[in-house]
Amino acid sequence: MKLNTLDIVALVLVIVGGLNWLLVAFNYNLVTALLGSMPSLVAIVYILVGLAAIYLAVISMKLERK
């Protein structure tokens, strides 16, 4: 299956989110470090990462059926 633009964006967001969680384990939050002065933007980034994870979970279920 060929990835479309939405698939690629979702994959990048989930990878960035996963890397951020790795950094959080070492007491460094990259998203907050970059956007800490804009808490609403930090929340938007977290929401987008969460939605990307849900999207990838849904399409992975569809891929299993093929």
Secondary structure, DSSP 8 states (H G I E B T S, - for coil): ----HHHHHHHHHHHHHHHHHHHHHTT--HHHHHHTT-HHHHHHHHHHHHHHHHHHHHHHHHHHH-
